[in-house]
Amino acid sequence: MGSLIALGASGGLVPCPSGLVLLLSAIAIGRVGLGILLLVGFSAGLAVVLTAIGLLVVYAKSWIPMRRLRLRTPSFVMFPWCRPA
């Protein structure tokens, strides 16, 4: 669970070109407060989405019946990197 939280936090730490354009545009029109508020919301949304995707990946294995996880299925033969660990 700690690595999942780290994934969400690291997504907010990576510089995003869209966030930079948003903040620079807010500075250009003289609405720095609004720009920072929008940037915080943008980063929080990104962290929530990354965390949700991480949770989906972590718990998806328990949702798939074991008979469907056979290593001979076409998806595992064509894409061996997607085999379960």
C-alpha positions as CSV (number, residue, x, y, z in Angstrom):
1,M,0.0,0.0,0.0
2,G,2.9,2.3,0.7
3,S,4.2,2.0,-2.9
4,L,0.7,2.8,-4.2
5,I,0.7,6.1,-2.2
6,A,4.2,6.8,-3.5
7,L,2.9,6.3,-7.1
8,G,0.2,8.9,-6.5
9,A,2.6,11.3,-4.9
10,S,5.2,10.9,-7.6
11,G,2.7,11.7,-10.3
12,G,2.2,15.1,-8.7
13,L,5.9,15.7,-8.5
14,V,6.7,15.2,-12.2
15,P,6.6,18.5,-14.1
16,C,3.6,18.6,-16.4
17,P,3.6,20.8,-19.5
18,S,-0.1,21.4,-19.1
19,G,0.3,22.6,-15.6
20,L,3.2,24.9,-16.6
21,V,1.0,26.4,-19.4
22,L,-1.8,26.9,-16.9
23,L,0.4,28.6,-14.4
24,L,2.2,30.8,-17.0
25,S,-1.2,31.8,-18.5
26,A,-2.5,32.8,-15.1
27,I,0.6,34.9,-14.5
28,A,0.2,36.5,-17.9
29,I,-3.4,37.6,-17.2
30,G,-2.5,38.7,-13.6
31,R,-4.6,36.0,-11.8
32,V,-1.8,34.1,-10.0
33,G,-4.0,33.0,-7.1
34,L,-6.5,31.4,-9.5
35,G,-3.7,29.7,-11.4
36,I,-2.2,28.2,-8.2
37,L,-5.7,27.0,-7.1
38,L,-6.3,25.4,-10.5
39,L,-2.8,23.8,-10.4
40,V,-3.4,22.3,-7.0
41,G,-6.7,20.9,-8.2
42,F,-5.1,19.6,-11.4
43,S,-2.3,17.8,-9.4
44,A,-4.8,16.4,-6.8
45,G,-6.9,15.0,-9.6
46,L,-3.8,13.4,-11.2
47,A,-2.8,11.8,-7.9
48,V,-6.4,10.4,-7.4
49,V,-6.4,8.9,-10.9
50,L,-3.0,7.3,-10.5
51,T,-3.9,5.9,-7.1
52,A,-7.2,4.5,-8.5
53,I,-5.4,2.8,-11.4
54,G,-2.8,1.4,-9.0
55,L,-5.6,0.0,-6.8
56,L,-7.3,-1.5,-9.8
57,V,-4.1,-3.2,-10.9
58,V,-3.4,-4.5,-7.4
59,Y,-6.9,-5.9,-6.8
60,A,-7.7,-7.0,-10.3
61,K,-6.0,-10.4,-9.8
62,S,-8.5,-11.4,-7.2
63,W,-11.4,-10.5,-9.5
64,I,-10.3,-12.8,-12.3
65,P,-11.1,-16.5,-11.8
66,M,-8.0,-18.7,-11.7
67,R,-9.1,-20.9,-14.6
68,R,-8.8,-17.8,-16.8
69,L,-5.3,-17.1,-15.7
70,R,-3.8,-20.2,-17.4
71,L,-0.5,-19.4,-19.0
72,R,-1.6,-21.0,-22.3
73,T,-4.3,-18.5,-23.1
74,P,-3.6,-16.5,-26.3
75,S,-3.0,-13.2,-24.5
76,F,-0.3,-14.7,-22.4
77,V,1.3,-16.5,-25.4
78,M,1.3,-13.4,-27.6
79,F,2.3,-11.1,-24.8
80,P,4.5,-13.0,-22.3
81,W,5.3,-9.9,-20.3
82,C,1.7,-9.8,-19.1
83,R,1.8,-13.2,-17.3
84,P,1.0,-13.2,-13.7
85,A,3.9,-13.3,-11.3
